[in-house]
Each structure stands twice: as C-alpha cells, then as structure tokens.
Amino acid sequence: MTFHEKFRQYDLGEGHPFRGDRYVNAMRFFESQGLFNLSEIVLVEPQPASKEDLLRVHDEGYVDLIFRLAEESKPYDIETPVSPEILEAALLIVGGAVECGKAVYEGKVKRAVSLGGGYHHAGRNYGGGFCLFNDVAVLVEYLRTIYDVKRILILDYDVHFGNGTSNIYYRDPHVLYISLHQDPRTIYPGTGFAWQIGEHEGEGYNVNVPLPPGTSDSTYLYALNEVFVPLAEEFKPEIIIANGGSDPHFADMLGNLRLTVKGFFGLSRVIRETADKVCDGKFVLMPGSGYNPSVLPPCWYALVAGVVGLEDISVKDPYNPPEEPPQCRKMVENTIKELKRLLKKEWVCFR
C-alpha cells in the first residue's frame, strides 16, 4: 500500500467536499482495525511522479498549464483549485500508482493498493471534477512502456463515470474499460451511457453499466457478476486495475447509490477472485473517492480487506440503509440485456 503524509495537501478548501484529512482519517481507521498487523500489508512511501510519467498520457501543454497554475495558485476551474501544495500531493498520489505497478511487475507483490488514487475525470488535455492528472491512465501507460503489458482491464466502480479514462482509451482494443456508475442523466459528468461502447478498433472495449439511483448491494453485485466477470474471463487481462472509493455508499452526499460497507467488501472480493482466476492475481486497487467523512474510512477499509483476502469484516454502517426501490432490479436487468445486445458482436460471452 502506498501512502505519504503529504497526501493530505490534496485539500480543495473549506466547504469543498474534497478535504485532505480523508487520507489520514482512513489510515487511522485501518490502524484501529489491526490492518497494519497483517503480514500482507506493507506501507511504501512513494516518490512523486515525473513529468515523463505524466507525458505518457497528458499533452505537454496541459501539464505545463497545471504547473503554471500551481505557481500562481489559480484554479483550473470552479471546483478544481490548484496550488503548489495540491500539485505536490497530486504528483505523490500519481507516483503511488506507478509504485504499485512497479511492485507487482517486479514480483514483490501480486496485489497493491494505491491509496487515494483514481482521478478518472482528467483526460489527455483537460482536468476537472477534482482531478488534475489521470493516475489510472498513467499507471496503464507505465505498465505498457516499462513492462510491455499487452492487455489491461480497468474496472471503475466510482459513483461517477470516469469520462477522462474512457476518452483516453475509447479507440484502444488493448485496454478494456468497464464502468459501473450512477445513471448519467442524474449525476456529473452527464455521460457514460450503455450505447457508448468505443469506436474504431476500440469498439466493444468501453463498457458502461449505468445504475438507477437507489441501487443497493444485491443489484450492484448482480451487475458486476453479469458484466465484469465474464468479460474478464474472455479478455484475459494481464492485470486488473480497479478505481473508486466510498461515493457509491448510501450516505455519501455526492451520489445516490445505496451500497453498504459489506457491499464494498463484496465488490472487492469479486475483483480479487476474478484476478486470481484470469491474471494470476495481479490487481491494483485505487480507492480515492468519497465525501462523507463518517463512512469513508470503513468503506475504504472494506475495499482493502477484500484485496488482502480477509474472509469477513466486523465493521458496520452508521445506520441502516434505505431499501432499494422495487423498480431498480428490473431496470438494471434491462440495461444489461441491452448492453449484451450491443456488445455481442465483439464478445462471445454475451451471445
């Protein structure tokens, strides 16, 4: 697991949902649960990502713009401030992703956690949605460049669609991007529909599962098993990268899905078991989102516990979730049926 005390500098200001204490609070909770007593957990302090790392993904003009805005402490946009401290933290978080990839491909570990990662709204020449650099894509390009990895699967389970990651790989058949997210008609960034399946050589390799507000654990895990698992088994990636945090939780204020702590644990276990089956366990988890400080630490813990391979967790939600609306399951079933129709030309598992 990668972590640096300076991650807390990625703090977007008083009144902003993205505060820097998220990382420290999560680490304290991990410690309270005895996570660091496990032999499987090794903490690594990352080095900052280099400009070379960034330029494998981002246009040089965009990178120079962010560095210039940092020097001047000017925002990129109304919701994404930039300062020297934020830039330093961003480079360390991206560096954590690189360190995880390096550890996996040098044989030090099979599974790694890039704490605080998953800045999936940043594209090649734009940022936004609290994101400056796309560490998911930086990790992908690092693995392709340094270790000649040919097939990579990205599973994005953030409540928001990862428009930046999707755009970067929309024409790429060597990166299978699968996203489960809240219906884009009801949430930022307003895109990520089932019919957006990639184009040219990448057609069929961009897979979106929009979920109606109110979707809870059982329906979410149903969708995961119906879409992610068979695609992973057919695609046979060399590594799985999964990004997201606690914002699909029912108490998160920026989304309207209804996952519980147990749901996140189940999600992580499905990814881990699938990685064990299809790519010799190679798996990088990037838990970074989440804006309710009372539920973020236990949700991140549940995700990490699934990676480690714990059989169960005792952590509870602060209160009982509302019930899933009765129409949700049928809506998701219909979405998956349509998705399989759209993708059956490329994927045997959907025929």
C-alpha positions in Angstrom: 0.0 0.0 0.0 1.3 3.4 -0.9 0.8 6.4 1.4 2.5 9.7 2.1 1.7 12.2 4.8 1.6 14.9 2.1 -1.4 13.3 0.5 -3.3 15.5 2.9 -2.2 18.5 0.9 -4.7 17.5 -1.8 -7.3 19.6 0.1 -9.6 21.7 -2.1 -10.6 24.1 0.6 -13.0 25.0 3.4 -16.6 24.0 2.3 -15.3 21.8 -0.5 -16.3 18.1 -0.3 -12.7 17.0 -1.2 -10.7 17.6 2.0 -7.2 16.4 2.8 -8.0 14.8 6.1 -9.7 12.0 4.2 -6.4 10.1 3.8 -5.2 10.5 7.4 -8.6 9.5 8.8 -8.6 6.4 6.7 -5.2 5.4 7.8 -6.1 5.9 11.5 -9.2 3.7 10.9 -7.1 1.0 9.2 -4.8 1.0 12.3 -7.7 0.8 14.7 -8.9 -2.4 12.8 -5.5 -4.0 13.0 -4.9 -3.9 9.3 -1.2 -3.0 9.6 -0.7 -6.0 11.8 -1.3 -8.3 8.8 1.8 -9.6 7.0 0.1 -8.9 3.7 0.2 -5.1 4.3 3.5 -3.3 3.6 3.4 0.5 3.6 5.5 2.2 1.0 6.1 6.0 0.7 6.0 6.9 -3.0 8.2 9.2 -4.9 6.5 11.9 -6.9 5.6 11.1 -10.5 7.9 12.5 -13.0 7.0 14.8 -15.9 7.9 11.8 -18.2 5.2 9.7 -16.4 2.6 12.4 -17.0 3.5 12.9 -20.6 2.8 9.3 -21.4 -0.8 10.3 -21.0 -1.3 14.1 -21.0 -0.4 16.7 -23.6 2.6 18.7 -22.7 0.7 22.0 -23.0 -1.9 20.8 -20.4 0.8 19.6 -18.0 2.6 23.0 -18.3 -0.7 24.7 -17.7 -1.3 22.9 -14.4 2.3 23.6 -13.2 1.8 27.3 -14.1 -1.5 27.5 -12.3 0.1 25.9 -9.3 2.9 28.5 -9.2 0.2 31.2 -9.3 -2.3 29.4 -7.0 -5.0 29.8 -9.6 -7.9 27.3 -10.0 -8.2 25.1 -13.1 -12.0 25.5 -12.8 -14.5 26.5 -10.2 -14.4 23.1 -8.5 -10.7 22.2 -9.0 -8.3 24.6 -7.3 -4.6 24.3 -7.9 -1.7 25.4 -5.6 1.9 24.3 -5.0 0.7 22.1 -2.1 -2.0 20.5 -4.2 0.3 19.8 -7.1 2.9 18.3 -4.8 0.3 15.9 -3.3 -1.1 15.1 -6.8 2.4 14.1 -8.0 2.9 11.9 -5.0 -0.5 10.2 -5.5 0.3 9.5 -9.1 3.7 8.3 -8.0 1.9 5.9 -5.7 0.1 4.4 -8.7 3.4 4.0 -10.5 5.0 2.4 -7.4 2.1 -0.1 -7.2 2.6 -1.2 -10.8 6.3 -1.5 -10.3 5.9 -3.7 -7.2 3.5 -6.0 -9.0 5.7 -6.4 -12.1 8.9 -6.8 -10.2 7.3 -9.7 -8.3 7.3 -8.1 -4.9 3.6 -8.5 -4.5 0.6 -9.7 -6.5 -1.8 -7.1 -5.3 -1.2 -3.5 -4.4 -3.3 -0.6 -3.1 -2.6 3.0 -4.4 -4.3 4.8 -1.6 -6.1 8.0 -2.6 -5.9 7.1 -6.3 -8.5 7.2 -9.1 -8.5 10.6 -10.7 -10.6 9.5 -13.6 -12.1 12.7 -14.8 -8.8 14.1 -16.2 -8.3 13.5 -19.9 -5.3 14.0 -22.2 -5.7 17.7 -22.3 -8.2 18.6 -19.6 -8.9 18.2 -15.9 -11.9 18.8 -13.8 -14.2 17.0 -11.3 -11.4 17.5 -8.6 -8.9 15.8 -10.9 -5.7 17.2 -12.3 -3.8 14.1 -13.7 -5.3 10.7 -14.5 -3.3 8.4 -12.4 -5.2 5.4 -13.7 -4.0 6.1 -17.2 -0.5 7.0 -16.0 -0.3 3.5 -14.4 -1.6 1.8 -17.6 1.0 3.6 -19.8 3.8 2.9 -17.3 3.0 -0.8 -17.4 2.8 -0.8 -21.2 6.0 1.2 -21.6 8.2 -0.4 -19.0 6.9 -3.9 -18.8 5.3 -4.4 -22.2 1.9 -5.3 -20.8 -0.4 -6.0 -23.7 -3.9 -6.4 -22.2 -5.2 -4.3 -19.2 -8.6 -4.3 -17.7 -9.8 -1.2 -15.8 -12.8 -1.6 -13.6 -14.2 1.8 -12.5 -16.7 1.5 -9.6 -16.9 5.2 -8.7 -20.4 6.6 -8.5 -19.4 9.0 -11.2 -18.5 7.9 -14.7 -14.8 8.2 -15.5 -15.1 10.3 -18.6 -11.3 11.1 -18.7 -10.2 7.4 -18.6 -13.0 6.4 -21.1 -12.0 9.1 -23.6 -8.3 8.2 -23.4 -8.9 4.6 -24.3 -12.1 4.9 -26.4 -10.3 3.6 -29.5 -7.9 1.2 -27.8 -8.7 -2.6 -28.0 -5.9 -3.4 -25.6 -7.5 -1.6 -22.6 -10.9 -2.9 -21.6 -12.6 -0.2 -19.7 -15.7 -1.3 -17.6 -17.6 1.3 -15.5 -20.5 0.8 -13.1 -21.8 4.2 -12.2 -25.0 6.1 -11.4 -27.2 6.9 -14.4 -25.5 9.9 -16.1 -28.9 11.6 -16.5 -28.9 12.2 -12.7 -25.2 13.0 -11.9 -21.9 14.5 -13.0 -20.4 14.3 -15.6 -23.6 13.6 -17.6 -22.1 10.9 -19.8 -21.3 7.2 -19.7 -24.4 5.7 -21.4 -24.7 2.0 -22.3 -24.5 2.8 -26.0 -21.1 4.4 -25.6 -19.1 1.3 -26.4 -15.9 2.7 -28.0 -15.2 3.3 -31.6 -12.9 2.1 -34.5 -10.6 -0.6 -33.2 -11.8 0.1 -29.7 -15.4 -0.7 -30.4 -16.7 -3.0 -27.7 -13.9 -2.2 -25.3 -15.7 0.6 -23.5 -18.4 -0.9 -21.3 -20.8 1.2 -19.3 -23.3 -0.1 -16.8 -25.4 3.0 -15.7 -27.3 2.2 -12.5 -30.5 3.9 -11.3 -30.4 6.0 -8.1 -31.2 3.7 -5.2 -29.3 0.7 -6.5 -28.1 -1.4 -3.5 -25.7 -4.2 -2.8 -27.5 -7.2 -4.3 -28.3 -5.5 -7.6 -24.9 -3.9 -7.8 -23.2 -7.2 -7.3 -25.5 -8.8 -9.7 -24.4 -6.3 -12.4 -20.8 -6.9 -11.5 -21.1 -10.6 -11.9 -23.1 -10.4 -15.1 -20.8 -8.0 -16.9 -17.3 -7.7 -15.3 -16.7 -11.3 -14.5 -17.5 -12.9 -17.9 -15.7 -10.1 -19.8 -12.6 -10.5 -17.7 -12.7 -14.3 -18.3 -12.9 -13.8 -22.0 -10.5 -10.8 -22.3 -7.9 -12.5 -20.1 -6.1 -9.3 -19.0 -2.6 -9.4 -17.7 -3.6 -7.2 -14.8 -6.8 -5.6 -13.4 -6.8 -2.0 -12.2 -9.9 -1.0 -10.1 -10.6 2.5 -9.1 -13.2 4.2 -6.9 -13.9 4.9 -3.3 -16.8 5.3 -1.0 -19.1 7.6 -3.0 -21.5 4.8 -4.1 -22.3 4.4 -0.3 -25.9 5.2 0.6 -24.7 8.0 3.0 -22.4 9.8 0.5 -23.7 13.3 -0.3 -22.5 13.4 -3.9 -24.2 10.3 -5.2 -27.5 8.4 -4.9 -26.5 4.7 -5.0 -27.0 2.6 -1.8 -24.0 0.4 -1.3 -23.1 -0.6 2.3 -19.8 -1.3 3.9 -20.5 -5.0 3.3 -21.3 -4.2 -0.3 -17.8 -2.7 -0.8 -16.2 -5.7 0.8 -18.2 -8.0 -1.6 -17.2 -5.9 -4.5 -13.5 -6.1 -3.7 -13.7 -9.8 -3.1 -15.3 -10.3 -6.6 -12.4 -8.4 -8.2 -9.8 -10.2 -6.2 -11.3 -13.7 -7.0 -11.6 -12.7 -10.7 -8.0 -11.6 -10.8 -6.9 -14.8 -9.2 -8.7 -16.7 -12.0 -7.7 -14.7 -15.0 -4.4 -12.9 -14.4 -2.5 -14.8 -11.6 -3.9 -12.4 -9.0 -2.3 -9.3 -10.4 -4.5 -6.5 -9.2 -4.1 -2.8 -8.3 -6.8 -1.1 -6.2 -7.1 2.7 -6.3 -9.5 3.8 -3.6 -9.8 7.6 -3.6 -13.3 8.9 -3.8 -15.8 9.5 -1.0 -17.1 12.7 0.6 -18.9 11.7 3.8 -16.1 11.6 6.5 -18.1 9.2 8.7 -18.4 6.4 6.1 -15.2 6.9 4.0 -12.8 5.1 6.4 -14.9 2.0 6.9 -15.7 1.7 3.2 -12.0 2.1 2.2 -11.1 -0.4 4.9 -13.7 -2.9 3.4 -12.2 -2.5 0.0 -8.7 -3.1 1.2 -9.8 -6.0 3.3 -11.2 -7.6 0.2 -7.9 -7.2 -1.6 -6.0 -8.7 1.3 -8.3 -11.7 1.3 -10.0 -11.4 4.7 -12.9 -13.8 5.0 -15.2 -11.4 6.7 -15.2 -7.9 8.4 -17.0 -6.8 11.5 -17.3 -3.1 10.5 -20.8 -1.8 10.4 -22.6 1.1 8.7 -23.5 4.0 11.0 -27.2 3.3 10.4 -29.4 1.0 8.3 -29.6 1.9 4.6 -33.0 2.7 2.9 -34.5 -0.1 0.9 -33.8 -0.3 -2.8 -36.7 1.0 -4.8 -38.6 -2.0 -6.3 -38.0 -0.9 -9.9 -34.2 -0.8 -9.6 -33.5 -4.5 -10.2 -35.7 -4.7 -13.3 -34.2 -1.5 -14.7 -30.6 -2.9 -14.2 -31.6 -6.3 -15.8 -33.0 -4.4 -18.8 -29.8 -2.3 -19.1 -27.6 -5.4 -19.0 -29.8 -7.1 -21.6 -29.4 -4.1 -23.9 -25.6 -3.9 -23.2 -25.2 -7.6 -24.1 -27.1 -6.9 -27.3 -24.8 -4.0 -28.2 -21.6 -6.0 -27.4 -22.4 -9.5 -28.6 -20.5 -8.9 -31.9 -17.2 -8.4 -30.0 -17.8 -10.7 -27.0 -18.7 -14.4 -27.2 -19.8 -14.4 -23.6 -22.7 -12.1 -24.5 -24.1 -14.1 -27.3 
